[in-house]
Amino acid sequence: MSSVYMDRASYETLDAAGVKRLIDRHMLVDEGKYRQLQEYYLGNHSILHSHKEHSASPNNRIVCNVAKYITDTATGYFLGRPVVYGSSDDNYLAQLQDIMDYNDEQDHNAELAKGCSIKGSCCEMLYLDEDAAIRMTLLEPDDCLVIYPTGSEEPMGAIRRIVTEDKDGNKITRYEWWREEDVWYFTAPDGGSLQLSGTEDHYWHGVPVVEYRNNDERMGDYESVIPMIDAYNRVQSNTANMYQYNDDAIMVLSHMGAATSNDIVQIKEEGTISWLTKDVNDAGLERYKDRLTRDIHALSGVPRLSDEQFAGNLSGVAIAYKLWGLEQVTAIKERKFKRGLQRRAELITNILHITSNPTYDYRDIDIQFRRNQPQNLPELADVVTKLAADLSRETRLKLLPNVSNVQDEINKLRAEEEQQLKAADPSTGYEALARALREAEATPPTADEDGDGA
């Protein structure tokens, strides 16, 4: 569990022993769950650890990694196109965008979303590097515990676990307790009690750890369908076992008496030879596998895009109906993720108040998500053009899927407009040269220029 709610008065009395109790009660207890969810994404499913009672029997262990497909599809649809930011304050937006670009925010967001899809939640920590630049790093939920006051979503603390090794391969575990104004550092040399190694003030004016949730229940996208994934793996493996068993079938000789090899060559009339095989009900197996597949995709909300229902000649509206379930899942993801991005913007703005401008307000930042789905660009461009009289240029640019940084695009448009105005200015460029030539031709020559002077 990456979070815990507790009474603020009780929190304020925490010491090293209290922090250790929180770690034991909430961080260590869920390690097995998070490990299983990660292993299923990587393809290490329970079928790989199954064994047959008879070692001579076929034991195919086939993994159909539907878990990875669900996470990759849901994450790609949600954040395949980067988040777009907007603000009425151009200077503020430019500074914020520079920080995002410096941290490769698009890739960072995608990894956060993937972590939420796998484990149900993921954390992010902001810090200042040696050059006092704002940086972001991803924290797995099994290495982070965010502490909230009861009835509030504003964190009052966070515990981070750091596991490293020394040069001899010995594991070293350290903990950081981030509070609203400072951070406490602990060591756990024997894996038991914590020892305070130091404290340090920070300037974030809040806990610089942000929790991103997949949903309120903090469930991963495929967590609820793992039993069905296991069932699908089993039926695929058993099907392969049956076919392999029949390939290696045993020959049965019946009513042959004490037959010798010569008798087998010259089969007696009353004897029979057959193969000991299993009857495979192909139609029944395929219906069962199809039902499992449909249930997995229906209950996870992620459609099977390779299905014949997603033909290439479908209209945009038809595809939207096919993606209705995924859209509902993504809408929940968007609301939860947006809350985390707003918290991130607030923490960054707290630092900018110190280093740049104390009047910046993180609530001026507009955050827009865009679905990563096939687009009819000519139709979309026509819509954007028709909205020119009703929407601002910034809002219209946000509608275009190929514009990832709206502010940069607006700056480029302004530069082009200024260049065009400058080129059309009679006092500059070609027009100025043409005017000078016309004036020279219209001016009569002086006496010295005609050679009539003394």
N, C-alpha and C positions, 0 to 999 in steps of 0.2 A: 504494500500500500504506500503510495507516494505522498500521502497527506494524512493529517490527523487534526481533529478539532478538540480544543481544550479551553478551560477557563483561563482568562488572562491573569487573574490574581495567582492562580496556581503556576502558570507559566513563568511569572516574574520571580518565583522562588526557586526555579530550577538551578541545580548545580551539576557538577560532573556526574555524580551518581544518578541524578534524575535524567540527564541526557542519555546515559547508558541504558536506563530502563526503557526510554522511548525507542532507542535503537533495537533493543531485544524484542520489544513488544510489537513494533510496527515495521521495521525494516527487514529484519532477519526472517520473520515468519512468512513473508511472501516471496522469498527468493526462489522456492521451488516452482511457484506459479509462473513467475516471469521467465525462468529458465525454460520451462516447457513451451511457453508461447514463442520464445525466440528460436528454440530448436525446431518447432513446426514450420516456422518461416524458412529456416535453412534446409528443410527437407529431412530432418532427423526425426521421423515419426515412430510411433510405438510398434508398428509392424516390423520394423528392422530388428527389434529385440525379441521377437517371438520365436519359439522353437517347437518342433514336432516331437511327438512322443517316440516315434520310430525314426531313427536316424537315416534309414534307407529310403524313407518316403520323400517325394519331391517337396522342397521347402522354398519356393519362390517368395520373395518379400519385395513387392512392388510398391513404390511410393508415387502417388499421383499428387503432386504438390499444389493442391487447390488453395492451401493457406497463402502461399506466396502470390498466386494469381489474384486472390481477393485483395490482398494488401496493395500490390502494385497497381491494380486497376483502379481501386478506390482512391489511392494517393495521387495517381496520375490525373484522374478526372478532377480531383479537388484542387491540386496545386501544380498541375502540369504547366499552366500559364502563371507567371509570377504575380504576386500581389501588387496592386497599383496604389500609390499614395498621392494625396492632394492636399492643398492648404491655400488659404487666402494670403498667407505670409510667404512670399517667395524665398526670402533669405532663410527663414526657419526651415522650410521644406528642403532647400538646397543643402543645408548643413546636415539635416537628418538623412537625406538620401546619400550623402557622401559617407556617412557612418555605415549605412546599410551596405553600400557597395564595397567599402573597405573590409567588411566582414563576410563578403560573398553571401549576402542575405538570402538570395533566391535558393541556393543549394542548402543553406542552413534551414530554411523553412521547410523544404522538401523532406529533409531528414527528421525534423521534428514531427511532421505529419505522418511519416512512415512509422516512427516510434510510437505515436499515438494509435495508429492502426493496428500495430502488433500487440502492444501491451496495455492499451487503454488510456495511457497518459505518458507524458514525457516532460522533462524539466529543462530549463535554460538558466544559466548563470551569466550575469554581466560583470565585467571586471575592467580595471585599467591596467594596461600593459606597462612596460618599462618606459615607454615614450608618452605615457599618460593618455593614450588613445583608447577609446571605448571598444571593448571586444566582447564577443558572445561565445559561449561554449555549450554544447549539449550535455545534459546529465541524464543517464538512464534512471527510470523510476526505482530500480532496486538499489541505487546508490544515492538516493536523495529522499529526504522526508521534509515536506513543507508543513509548517505548523500554523493553523488558522485559529483565531478566536471563535468561540462558539457563536453561531449565527452570523458570521461575517466571512467574506471572501478576500479580505485584505490580509495578507500573510504577516504574522508578527515574528516569524523565525523560520529557519531552514537548517537542516543538518545534512552535510555532504560527506560521503565516504570516499576516500582515496586509497586504492590498493596498488602498491608498487613492489618492486623487488630490489634488493641490494646486489652488489657484484657477485655474491656467493649464491644467489638464487633464493635467499630467504625472503618470505613475504613480509611486507611492512604495511600496516594499516593505520591510516591517520583519519581524523575527523575534523571538520570545520563547522562551527555553530555560528551561522550568520544571523545577526540580530538587526534591529532597525537602525542602529547607529554604530555598531562595532561588530567584530568577528572574534570568536574564541577558537584557539587551535588546541587540539587534543592528540595525544599519541596513545596507542593501545599495544604496548610492546609484547604482552603475553596473550593478546586477544581477549583479555578480561576487562579489568577496571580501566577507566580513562584517566590520563594524567594531563593536566593543563600545562601546555608548553608556551603559551603566550596569548596576548590579546592585541588588537589593532583597531583603530577607528577607521571608518570609511565615510564617504561623502555622498552616498546615494540617497540619503534621507528616506530610507525604506529598505526592506529586505531585497537584495539584488538577485533574487531567484524567482523565476516565473514558471508556473505550472500550466501546461497545455493539456487539455482533456479531449478525449475522443467523444465522450458523452458524460452525463452526470454520474452514471454507474461506473465509469472508468473501465469499460469493457472493450477489448479489441474487436476488430471487425470479424474475425473468424473464431473467436473464443467460444461462442455458443454452438458452433457447428463442428467442433472437433470430434465428437462421437460419430457423426455422420461421415466425416473424412476418414476416420479409422475404419468404419464399415465399408466404405468404398475401396480402401486399400486392401481390406481382407478379401472382398469378393473378386477383385482383380487378381490378387495373388492366388486364391483358390482356383480360379479359372485357369490360370497358367499351370497350376499343379495338376489339375485334372487332365489337361492336354499332354503335359509331360508324362503323366502316369500312363496314359494310353499309348504314347510313343514308345514307352519302355514296357509294354504289356507282356505278361507271362503266357507262354503257350500251354494249353490244357489238352491232355490226351485222355479220353474217356472210353471205357469199355474196350480197352486194348489188352488187358491181362498183363502177363509178364512180357511186355514188348521189349525188343532190342532195337538197336539202331537200324538194322536191316529191315525189321518189321515196319519201322516208321517210313522207310523209303518205299516199301511195298505195303501200303496201308491195307489192313484187313477190311473186309466188307462191313463187318459189324462195328468197327471202331470209328471214332470221330475226333477231329482236331479242331480246336477253336482258340480264340484269344480271350484272356481274362481282362475285360475292360469295364470302364464305368460309362454309363449312359450320361451324356451331357445335354441338358435341355437348353440349347442356345437361345431360343426365343425367350424363355423365362428369365435366364440370366440377364439378357439385354434389357428386358423390361424393368428388372430390379435395379440395374445400374442406372438406367435413364431416370427412374423415380428418385434414386438417391441424388443424382446430379441436379435434377430440378429442385429438390428440396434444399440442397446446400446453397444454390444460388438464390432461391427465393427467400430463405430465412436470413441470409447474409446481406441481401439487398444489392448484390453485385451480379449483373447478368453475365451469361456466357456469350461473349461478343462473337465467337466463331459459329454460333448457332445460325441455322438457315433463316431464322426470323430477322437477322440483321443483314438483309440483302443489300447489295450496292446501289440499287435503284430506289431506295426508300427516300421519301421526302424528309425535310428537317422536322416537320411536325410529327411524322410517324416515328422517327428516331427518338424524339423527345418523349413520346408515350412509352417506348420500349425502355427508356432510361428512367422512368418515373420512380421506381424503387431506389435506384442509386441516387437520384436527386434528393430524395427525402433524407437518406443517410448523410449526404454531403451538406445539406442545409444545417443539420445539427452540428456537423464538424465545423462549418463556417462560423456559426455563432460562438462556439467554444474557443475556436482559434483566434477569432477577432478580439475576444476579451484578453487573451494573452498578448496579442500584438499591441493593444492599447496600454497594457501594463508595461510592456517593453518601452514604448514611446514615452510614457510618464517617467520611467527611471532615467532614460537618456536625457530627457528634458531637464531633470533635476541637476544633472552634471552641466548641461549647457547654461543653466542659470548662473553657475559659478564661473564658467570659462568664457561665455559669450554674451548672452542677453537675458536679464532676469525677467523679462516680460513675456517670454514664450509660454504658450499654453498647449499642452499635449492634446487637449480637446479640439484644437483647431485642425488636427490631422484627420483627413478623411481616408478610410481604408476600404478598398473595393477588391472583391474576389471575382475571378473570371473562370468559367468552366472550360476545361480542355476537351472540347468536342468538335466534330467537323462543322465548319462554318461556310456559309454561302457568301463569300466576300463581296461579289458584285451587289447582291441584295442588301448586305449590311451597309455597304458604302452608300447605296441609294437612300437607305433609311437615315444615315448620319447626315447626308446632304439635306434631306427634307426637314430635319430637326434644327437646321441652322438658325431659324428665326425664333426658336423656342428654348434652346439650350445653349449654354456657353461652350466655347471651343474646348475648354478643359474637360467638361462632361462628355462631349461628343468623342474626344480622343480616347477616353476611358472605355468606350464601347468597342473600339477596334482591337482585335485580338493580337495583332502584330506590333502594338505599341506597348512596350514594357515600362518605359519611363516617360510619363506624360510631361513632367516639367522640362526634361531635356528636349522633348519634341516641340514644346511651346517656345523654348529659347531659340531653337533652330528656325522656327517659323518667323519669330520676331527679327532674327538676324537677316533672313532672306528679305523680309519686307523693308528693313532699313536699307539693305543693299539696292533693292529695286528703286526706292525713293531717291537714294543718292545718285543712281544712274540717270534717273529722270530729271534731276535738278539742273536747270539751265546753267548754273554757275560751275558745274563740274562735268568731267568726262567729255564725251564726244560732242554734246551740245555746246559746251564752252569753246571747244576748238572750232566748231563750225561758225559760231558767232564771231570769234576773233577774226576768222578769215573773211567773213562778210564785212566786218567793220574795216578791215584793211583794204578791201576792194573799193569800199565806198568813200574812203578818205582820199582827197586829191593830193597829188605829190607836191612837195615843196619845191622852191626854186633851186635849192642845192641838189635835190634829187634829180631835177631835169637837166642839170648841167648848165643852167643859164646864169648862175651866180658869177661874181667877179673872180 
